[in-house]
């Protein structure tokens, strides 16, 4: 029986079981007046105003309530700041500041909101939320930037920078809309992930220049922050595109859907006068300065703090300064005005407050708190600071060794192998015609091309955030066995580790599998890229595919003392002699049949649970006429759903590991390896176009990057 038939039979059996379970569930009737507890999540909408009051607030509340009814979340609207207590906020997944203005929270209420967000809650600011709480430095960090001014309501072009976030994935690169368009006191880009900007050439009254953010998001402590300056007009809340933006923002801040909100790394330019706390310093007007203002009135011992500028990874400080006073020194510190000293730089006398020069220094200490600048020198006024940049060295994230990608080294090409291997499955003729519904960005490559395709694979694996590949291995002396060391060498260069997928070669038994594990440990166990689980006694990991085809696994008792051996099943009555279980199936993850029981059982019995997730499944070209169900990628929604099932407690989470089906199983259409955006014509190849709102070449790496997002989220969940 071919491997394809084995997988198809198992997949269909799983689906049949899931269908049977679904049919046996009791019917639940939904009622229009469903209780708050029945909602997927709960939203608190706060619209108190201590300044200008927007007449669109009622329309905004109505729109959010309608969205809640349609998308199963509850909405509680209030203007009572007394709602901001730790106990009450704990009832909600996110809080919306809907065009609030002025000072709306007292000290205890501010503390409650700060603790709520920093410990995992969500904040969504809409329009005038940026015109709020000017005397609370934390709020400036939370919202991202304070309101400065606005021109008259008019039509303008909004440019969507990020079309992968759930709030903006539905939008085209440009969006023409009529609204009141805010200018902000500072450009928030250095500390947030910008989703949309305004094209100031398309309207009158913009004051921020070529880079004018209007919608952005960022992590805040353990929580999430999202802000959009749009939403002034009543008409906004009946506009389908704006409502979709709001819905995506709500779902993101509530933690219901993922979204990339990481701030940029690299050099950050900050206006000196954008301090959020300080002692002695004031804003000074200077026509020649950026924005017409500087950080001024600086005397010995004064300081300025920048709550939304992190010193994490800071490696250099550069400032544009002027001095008609005594000159002096800028101390760059982290956390407070007396915090860790990262470095200092001397400011010379320039002869005039309007004569600027640039000073810079290397930062040698390390810290991660907010930036503080402390000033020292002689008597009287020392100097002014116009702008400064904090250079950062990007810190490479450690790969998540609890995320494992199934990797297939069975491909061959005439250049390396002497003939095509595996690409012709289903009766196809490479190179243009291959047995897959997607076409790899590298073309039909060779798995023994270590310096070319394999090296690139390992770079892509590292980009995905996964720390381990699970190498498809077909027995001692097989093709995959012969090329394994070359793949291990390539993996080592990128910090990727290698576990093993023991495939069902002819004649496989429990005894032969135990012997195979001993062979692999002996042959490859000394290689630096050989995966050993630090959490499980530094044992290697072996996934056994089609484990149900063998009835006697007693021989595994000889090897599980120094190796982790996983059965492919959710049937916990079939895992005696194994160290745990996994699923592999790229279809079942959408409904997670049996996952709850499997995950709970594994935890209770100190076993490994490694559910498998897949971005999609289709094998029409590899297996012509196959009737196996398919899984449409749905622009990435299918992958997100399976990841969500893997991590959720309702479906057996959190798991020990998550295994991804697959990095490069092209015949099953389950790959996250980049697929060619312009494959050979005439073969009806699919592409990743539309994945997370991306198109063309930008979409080719969409699933790698989404895997990195989920790998990071999984890591945070475990911590």
C-alpha positions in Angstrom: 0.0 0.0 0.0 1.4 3.4 -0.9 2.1 6.1 1.7 -0.5 8.2 0.0 -3.2 5.6 0.6 -2.1 5.2 4.2 -2.4 8.9 4.9 -5.7 9.2 3.0 -7.3 6.3 4.8 -6.2 7.6 8.2 -7.5 11.1 7.4 -10.9 9.9 6.2 -11.2 7.8 9.4 -10.5 10.8 11.5 -13.0 12.9 9.6 -15.6 10.2 10.0 -15.0 10.1 13.7 -15.3 13.9 14.0 -18.5 13.8 12.0 -19.9 11.1 14.2 -19.0 13.1 17.4 -20.6 16.2 15.9 -23.8 14.4 15.2 -24.0 13.1 18.8 -23.8 16.6 20.4 -26.9 18.1 21.8 -28.5 21.0 19.9 -28.1 24.4 21.5 -30.5 27.1 20.6 -29.1 30.7 20.5 -31.3 33.5 21.8 -31.1 37.2 20.9 -30.9 38.1 24.5 -27.9 35.8 25.2 -26.1 36.5 28.5 -22.7 38.3 28.8 -21.2 35.0 29.9 -22.2 33.3 26.6 -20.1 35.7 24.6 -16.7 34.9 23.1 -15.3 38.0 24.9 -16.5 41.1 26.6 -15.8 44.7 25.7 -16.1 47.8 27.9 -16.7 51.0 25.8 -15.8 54.2 27.7 -16.8 57.6 26.2 -16.5 60.1 29.0 -15.5 63.7 27.9 -14.1 66.5 29.9 -13.5 68.7 26.8 -15.0 68.7 23.3 -17.7 66.1 22.9 -18.0 64.4 19.5 -21.6 63.9 18.3 -20.5 60.6 16.6 -20.2 58.9 20.0 -23.7 57.4 20.0 -23.2 56.1 16.5 -19.9 54.5 17.5 -21.6 52.8 20.5 -24.4 51.5 18.3 -21.9 50.2 15.7 -19.9 48.3 18.3 -23.1 46.8 19.8 -24.2 45.7 16.3 -20.8 44.1 15.7 -21.0 42.4 19.0 -24.4 40.9 18.2 -23.1 39.7 14.8 -19.7 38.4 16.1 -20.6 37.1 19.5 -19.0 39.5 21.9 -20.7 41.6 24.5 -20.6 45.4 24.7 -21.0 47.4 28.0 -21.0 51.2 27.3 -20.4 53.6 30.1 -19.3 57.2 30.9 -18.8 56.4 34.6 -15.1 56.4 35.4 -15.9 54.4 38.5 -15.9 51.3 36.2 -12.1 51.5 36.3 -11.4 49.3 39.2 -9.3 46.1 39.1 -12.2 43.9 40.0 -14.5 45.4 37.3 -11.9 45.5 34.5 -11.1 41.9 35.1 -14.5 41.1 33.6 -13.4 42.4 30.2 -10.9 41.4 27.5 -10.6 44.9 26.1 -11.5 48.5 26.9 -12.4 51.0 24.1 -11.8 54.8 24.6 -14.3 56.1 22.1 -13.5 59.8 21.5 -12.8 60.5 25.1 -11.4 64.0 25.8 -9.6 65.7 28.7 -8.8 64.4 32.1 -11.3 61.6 32.6 -9.7 59.3 35.2 -8.4 60.0 38.7 -5.2 58.5 40.1 -6.7 55.2 41.3 -8.6 54.7 38.1 -5.4 55.4 36.1 -3.6 52.8 38.2 -6.3 50.3 37.6 -6.2 50.8 33.8 -2.4 50.6 33.7 -2.3 47.4 35.7 -5.1 45.9 33.6 -3.3 46.5 30.3 0.2 45.7 31.4 -1.0 42.4 32.8 -2.7 41.2 29.6 -5.7 43.4 28.8 -6.5 45.2 25.6 -6.8 49.0 24.9 -8.4 50.4 21.8 -8.3 54.2 21.3 -10.6 55.8 18.7 -10.1 59.3 17.3 -10.2 61.8 20.2 -8.8 59.1 22.6 -5.5 60.9 21.7 -7.0 64.1 23.1 -7.1 62.6 26.6 -5.1 62.4 29.8 -2.3 64.9 28.9 -0.9 64.9 32.5 -0.5 61.1 32.7 2.8 60.1 31.0 1.8 56.4 30.9 -1.2 57.3 28.8 1.0 58.9 26.1 2.9 55.6 25.9 -0.4 53.6 25.8 -2.1 55.6 23.1 1.1 56.2 21.2 0.9 60.0 20.6 -1.1 63.0 21.8 -3.4 65.1 19.6 -1.9 68.4 18.4 -4.3 69.9 15.9 -6.6 69.2 12.9 -7.8 70.9 9.7 -11.4 71.0 8.5 -13.1 67.7 7.6 -12.1 66.8 4.1 -11.3 64.0 1.7 -7.9 62.4 1.9 -6.0 59.3 0.9 -5.1 56.8 3.6 -2.2 54.5 2.8 -2.3 51.1 4.3 1.2 50.0 5.2 0.3 46.7 6.7 -2.3 44.6 5.0 -1.8 41.5 7.2 -3.3 42.8 10.4 -6.9 41.7 11.0 -7.9 45.4 11.2 -6.5 46.3 7.8 -6.3 43.1 5.8 -9.6 43.9 4.0 -8.2 47.2 2.6 -6.5 48.1 -0.6 -3.1 49.8 -0.5 -4.9 53.2 -0.7 -8.2 54.2 0.8 -10.0 57.4 0.0 -12.2 58.6 2.9 -13.6 61.8 4.4 -12.8 62.5 8.0 -11.2 64.9 10.5 -7.5 64.2 10.2 -5.4 64.7 13.3 -1.9 66.0 13.5 0.0 64.6 16.5 2.5 66.2 18.9 5.1 63.5 18.0 5.5 60.9 15.4 4.8 57.6 17.2 6.5 55.4 14.6 9.6 54.6 16.8 7.5 52.9 19.4 4.6 51.4 17.5 3.8 49.3 14.5 2.2 51.7 12.0 -0.7 50.2 10.0 -1.9 53.3 8.1 -0.5 56.7 7.2 -2.0 59.9 5.6 -0.9 61.2 2.2 -0.6 64.9 3.1 -0.4 65.8 -0.6 -4.1 64.8 -1.0 -5.5 67.3 1.5 -4.8 70.6 3.2 -3.7 71.1 6.8 -1.3 68.2 7.4 1.6 69.1 9.6 3.6 65.9 9.9 5.2 65.7 6.5 5.8 62.6 4.4 5.4 60.2 7.4 2.0 60.9 9.0 0.8 57.8 10.9 -3.0 57.6 11.6 -3.5 54.0 12.7 -1.1 51.9 14.7 -0.7 49.3 17.4 1.9 48.0 19.8 2.3 45.5 22.7 1.9 47.2 26.0 3.4 45.1 28.8 1.7 41.8 28.5 -1.3 43.4 26.8 -2.2 45.0 23.5 -2.8 48.6 22.4 -4.5 49.8 19.2 -5.3 53.3 18.0 -6.9 54.9 15.0 -7.3 58.6 14.5 -10.2 58.0 12.1 -13.8 58.0 13.3 -14.7 61.7 13.8 -17.8 61.7 11.6 -21.2 60.0 12.3 -21.0 58.6 8.8 -17.8 56.7 9.6 -19.7 54.2 11.7 -22.0 53.1 8.9 -19.1 52.8 6.4 -18.4 49.1 5.8 -14.6 49.5 5.5 -14.3 51.6 8.7 -16.5 49.1 10.6 -14.3 46.3 9.4 -11.3 48.2 10.6 -12.9 48.6 14.0 -14.0 45.0 14.2 -10.4 43.8 13.5 -9.1 46.2 16.1 -11.6 45.0 18.7 -10.8 41.3 18.0 -7.1 42.0 18.2 -7.1 44.0 21.4 -9.4 41.4 23.0 -6.9 38.7 22.1 -9.4 36.8 19.9 -7.1 37.0 16.8 -3.4 37.5 16.3 -1.8 40.6 14.7 1.8 41.7 14.2 2.2 44.8 16.2 5.9 44.7 16.9 7.6 48.1 16.9 10.4 48.6 14.4 14.0 47.9 15.3 16.9 50.1 14.2 17.3 53.9 14.5 14.5 55.9 16.1 14.2 59.6 15.7 12.6 61.4 18.6 11.7 65.1 19.0 13.5 66.4 22.2 10.4 68.2 23.3 8.3 65.0 23.3 9.3 64.1 26.9 6.6 62.5 29.0 8.1 63.4 32.4 10.9 65.8 33.5 12.4 68.1 36.0 13.3 71.7 35.2 13.0 71.3 31.4 10.5 73.1 29.2 9.6 73.3 25.5 11.3 76.2 23.7 10.3 77.8 20.4 13.0 78.0 17.7 12.1 78.6 14.1 15.0 76.6 12.8 14.3 73.5 14.8 12.4 70.4 13.7 8.7 71.2 14.4 9.7 74.7 15.5 10.5 73.5 19.0 13.3 72.1 21.1 13.8 70.7 24.6 15.0 73.8 26.4 15.6 75.7 29.6 18.0 72.9 30.6 20.1 73.5 33.7 22.5 71.4 35.7 20.7 68.4 37.3 17.6 68.6 35.1 16.3 65.6 33.3 13.7 64.4 30.7 12.0 61.0 30.5 10.6 59.4 27.4 8.1 56.6 28.5 7.5 55.4 24.9 11.2 55.1 23.9 12.7 51.8 25.1 16.4 51.4 25.6 16.3 47.7 24.8 19.2 47.0 22.4 20.4 50.6 22.4 23.8 50.9 21.0 24.3 54.5 19.9 22.9 58.0 20.7 23.0 61.0 18.4 21.5 64.4 19.1 21.0 67.7 17.2 21.9 70.4 19.8 22.5 74.1 20.2 24.0 76.2 23.0 24.4 79.9 23.6 24.9 79.0 27.3 27.5 77.0 29.1 27.3 73.7 27.2 27.5 70.5 29.2 26.9 66.8 29.1 23.9 64.5 28.2 23.8 61.4 30.2 21.8 58.6 28.6 20.1 56.4 31.2 17.5 53.6 31.4 14.5 53.3 33.7 14.9 56.6 35.6 17.0 59.8 35.9 19.3 57.9 38.2 19.0 54.5 36.4 21.6 52.5 34.5 24.0 54.9 32.7 24.3 53.7 29.1 26.7 56.4 28.0 27.2 60.2 27.9 28.2 62.8 25.3 29.6 66.3 25.6 27.6 69.3 24.1 29.8 72.1 22.9 28.9 75.8 22.9 27.6 76.7 19.4 27.4 80.4 19.9 23.6 80.7 19.3 20.4 79.0 20.3 19.6 78.7 16.6 23.0 77.3 15.6 22.7 73.5 15.7 25.4 70.8 15.6 25.3 67.0 16.0 26.9 65.1 18.8 27.0 61.3 19.2 28.3 58.5 21.4 28.4 54.8 21.6 26.3 53.2 24.3 28.1 50.4 26.0 25.9 49.3 28.9 22.7 47.3 28.5 19.2 47.7 29.9 15.6 47.6 28.7 13.7 50.3 30.6 12.3 53.6 29.2 14.8 56.3 28.1 15.8 59.1 30.4 18.3 61.9 29.6 20.0 63.7 32.5 21.9 66.9 32.0 25.0 68.2 33.8 27.2 71.3 33.4 28.0 74.7 34.8 25.7 77.5 35.9 22.6 78.8 34.1 21.2 77.5 30.8 23.3 74.8 29.3 22.0 73.8 25.9 18.8 72.8 23.8 18.1 69.5 22.2 16.1 69.5 18.9 15.9 65.9 18.0 17.8 62.7 18.9 18.1 59.2 17.6 18.6 56.0 19.6 20.3 53.5 17.5 19.5 49.9 18.3 21.2 46.7 17.4 18.5 44.2 16.4 18.5 41.3 18.9 18.1 38.0 17.1 15.2 36.1 18.7 16.0 32.6 19.9 14.2 30.0 17.9 11.3 28.2 19.6 12.4 24.6 20.0 8.9 23.7 21.0 7.8 24.3 17.4 8.6 21.5 15.0 8.3 21.6 11.2 7.9 18.3 9.2 10.7 18.5 6.6 10.9 16.3 3.5 14.3 15.6 1.9 13.1 13.3 -0.8 13.3 15.6 -3.8 15.8 15.3 -6.7 16.8 17.1 -9.9 19.0 16.1 -12.9 21.7 18.6 -12.0 22.4 17.0 -8.6 20.6 13.6 -8.5 21.0 12.8 -12.2 17.3 12.6 -12.6 14.0 14.0 -11.3 13.0 12.5 -8.0 9.5 12.9 -6.4 8.5 16.0 -8.4 6.9 13.9 -11.1 4.4 12.2 -8.7 1.0 11.9 -10.4 2.5 11.5 -13.9 3.9 15.0 -14.3 7.0 16.1 -16.2 9.3 18.6 -14.4 10.5 21.3 -14.3 7.4 23.3 -15.3 5.0 20.5 -14.7 5.2 19.0 -11.1 2.9 16.9 -8.9 1.8 19.7 -6.7 -0.9 22.4 -6.7 1.6 25.0 -5.6 5.0 25.7 -7.2 8.0 26.3 -5.0 9.8 29.7 -5.2 13.1 27.7 -5.6 11.6 25.7 -8.5 11.8 21.9 -8.4 15.0 21.7 -6.3 17.2 18.9 -5.1 17.2 17.9 -1.4 21.0 17.1 -1.6 21.8 20.6 -2.9 23.2 21.5 0.5 24.8 24.9 -0.4 21.8 26.0 -2.4 18.3 24.8 -1.7 19.0 23.3 1.7 20.9 26.3 3.0 18.0 28.5 1.9 15.6 26.2 3.6 17.3 26.5 6.9 17.4 30.3 6.6 13.6 30.2 6.0 13.1 27.8 8.9 14.9 30.2 11.1 12.8 33.1 9.8 9.7 31.1 10.8 10.8 31.1 14.4 10.7 27.3 14.6 13.7 25.7 16.2 13.3 22.1 15.0 12.7 20.3 11.7 11.4 16.8 11.9 13.3 15.0 9.2 11.5 12.4 7.1 13.5 9.2 7.3 12.8 6.0 5.4 15.1 3.4 7.0 18.8 2.6 7.3 20.6 3.1 4.0 17.7 4.9 2.4 18.2 8.0 0.2 17.0 10.2 3.1 19.5 8.4 5.4 22.4 9.0 3.0 21.8 12.7 2.7 21.0 13.4 6.4 24.4 14.6 7.4 24.4 17.3 4.8 21.0 18.6 6.0 22.3 18.5 9.6 25.3 20.6 8.6 23.1 23.2 6.9 20.7 23.3 9.9 23.6 23.8 12.3 24.6 27.0 10.5 21.2 28.6 11.2 20.8 27.3 14.7 18.1 24.8 13.7 17.9 21.4 15.3 16.8 18.1 13.7 14.4 15.6 15.1 13.2 12.5 13.2 10.1 11.3 11.4 10.2 7.6 11.2 8.3 6.6 8.1 6.5 3.3 7.3 9.0 1.5 5.1 8.1 -2.0 4.0 8.5 -4.5 6.8 8.7 -2.1 9.6 8.1 -3.6 13.0 8.3 -2.5 16.6 11.7 -4.2 16.9 13.0 -2.6 13.7 11.9 0.8 14.9 13.7 0.4 18.2 16.8 -0.7 16.2 16.4 2.4 13.9 16.3 4.7 16.9 19.5 3.2 18.2 21.1 3.5 14.8 20.1 7.2 14.4 21.3 8.0 18.0 24.6 6.3 17.3 25.1 7.7 13.7 23.9 11.3 14.2 23.5 11.8 18.0 26.9 13.5 18.2 26.1 16.2 15.6 25.6 19.7 17.0 22.3 20.0 15.2 20.8 16.8 16.6 17.8 17.9 18.6 17.7 17.0 22.3 14.8 18.3 24.5 16.3 20.2 27.4 13.0 19.9 29.2 13.0 16.1 28.9 16.4 14.9 30.0 18.2 15.9 26.8 16.6 13.1 24.9 16.2 13.1 21.1 12.8 13.1 19.5 11.3 10.5 17.1 7.8 10.8 15.6 6.5 7.4 14.3 4.2 7.9 11.4 1.3 5.4 10.9 2.0 3.9 14.3 -1.4 2.2 14.4 -0.3 -0.1 11.6 1.9 -2.0 14.0 0.2 -3.7 16.9 3.1 -4.7 19.1 5.4 -1.8 20.2 6.9 -3.6 23.2 10.4 -3.3 21.8 10.2 0.5 22.3 10.7 0.0 26.0 14.4 -0.7 25.1 14.8 2.9 23.8 12.4 5.2 25.5 14.8 5.5 28.5 17.0 7.8 26.3 14.7 8.8 23.5 11.3 10.4 23.1 9.1 8.4 20.8 5.7 9.7 19.7 2.7 7.7 18.3 0.6 9.2 15.5 -2.9 9.1 17.1 -5.2 10.8 19.5 -6.4 7.4 20.8 -4.7 7.1 24.2 -5.4 3.4 24.4 -2.9 2.9 21.6 0.1 4.6 23.0 1.4 2.0 25.5 5.3 1.9 25.2 5.3 5.5 23.6 6.4 8.7 25.2 3.5 10.7 23.9 1.4 11.4 20.8 1.0 13.7 17.8 -1.6 14.0 15.0 0.2 14.9 11.7 -3.2 15.2 9.8 -3.4 18.6 8.0 -7.2 18.5 7.8 -8.3 17.4 11.3 -6.7 20.4 13.0 -9.5 22.6 11.8 -12.0 20.7 14.1 -9.4 19.1 16.5 -11.2 15.8 16.9 -10.0 14.0 20.0 -7.5 16.7 20.9 -9.0 17.6 24.2 -8.9 14.1 25.6 -5.4 13.5 24.1 -3.9 16.7 25.6 -5.5 16.3 29.0 -4.4 12.7 29.2 -0.8 13.6 28.2 -0.5 16.2 30.9 -2.0 13.9 33.5 0.4 11.2 32.7 3.6 13.2 32.1 3.6 12.5 28.3 4.4 14.6 25.3 1.4 16.1 23.4 2.4 17.6 20.0 -0.7 18.4 18.0 -0.1 19.1 14.3 -1.3 22.2 12.5 -1.4 23.0 8.8 -2.0 26.0 6.6 -4.1 24.0 4.1 -4.4 20.8 2.2 -4.9 20.0 -1.5 -3.4 17.1 -3.6 -5.4 17.2 -6.8 -2.3 17.2 -9.1 -0.2 14.7 -7.0 -3.1 12.2 -6.8 -5.4 12.7 -9.8 -9.0 11.8 -8.9 -8.4 11.6 -5.2 -11.6 12.3 -3.3 -9.9 13.2 0.0 -11.4 16.5 1.4 -9.3 19.6 1.1 -8.7 22.5 3.4 -8.7 25.9 1.7 -6.1 28.3 3.1 -8.8 31.1 3.3 -6.1 33.8 3.2 -4.4 32.4 6.3 -7.6 31.9 8.4 -7.3 28.1 8.2 -3.8 28.2 9.6 -4.8 30.6 12.4 -7.7 28.4 13.3 -5.6 25.3 13.6 -2.9 27.1 15.7 -5.7 28.5 17.9 -7.0 25.0 18.4 -3.6 23.7 19.3 -3.1 26.3 22.0 -6.6 26.5 23.5 -7.4 24.7 26.7 -10.8 23.8 25.2 -9.0 21.6 22.6 -6.3 20.1 24.8 -3.9 23.0 25.1 -1.4 24.1 26.0 0.6 21.4 24.3 4.2 20.4 25.0 5.2 21.0 21.4 3.3 22.1 18.2 4.2 20.3 15.0 3.6 21.9 11.7 2.5 19.9 8.7 4.6 20.9 6.9 7.6 23.0 5.8 7.7 21.5 2.3 5.3 18.6 1.6 4.4 20.1 -1.8 2.3 17.1 -2.9 -0.2 17.7 -0.1 -0.3 21.5 -0.5 0.5 21.9 3.2 3.8 23.8 2.8 4.8 27.0 4.5 8.0 27.1 2.3 7.6 30.1 0.0 5.5 29.4 -3.1 6.2 31.1 -6.4 4.0 34.1 -7.0 4.4 33.7 -10.7 4.5 30.0 -11.4 4.9 28.5 -14.9 1.8 29.3 -16.9 -0.7 26.8 -18.2 -0.7 24.4 -15.2 -3.3 26.2 -13.0 -0.9 26.4 -10.1 -2.2 28.1 -7.0 -0.2 30.8 -5.1 -0.3 32.3 -1.6 -1.8 35.4 -3.0 -4.2 37.0 -0.4 -2.5 35.4 2.5 -2.9 37.8 5.4 -3.8 40.5 3.0 -0.5 40.2 1.0 -0.2 39.8 -2.8 2.5 39.0 -5.3 6.0 38.5 -4.0 5.1 39.9 -0.6 2.8 36.9 -0.1 5.5 34.3 -0.8 6.8 34.4 2.7 3.5 35.1 4.4 3.2 31.6 6.1 6.8 31.7 7.3 6.1 35.0 9.0 2.8 33.9 10.4 4.5 30.8 11.9 7.0 33.2 13.6 4.0 35.1 15.1 2.5 31.9 16.4 5.8 30.5 17.6 6.3 33.7 19.7 2.7 33.5 21.0 3.2 29.9 22.0 6.4 30.8 23.8 4.6 33.6 25.7 1.8 31.2 26.6 4.2 28.7 28.1 5.9 31.5 30.1 
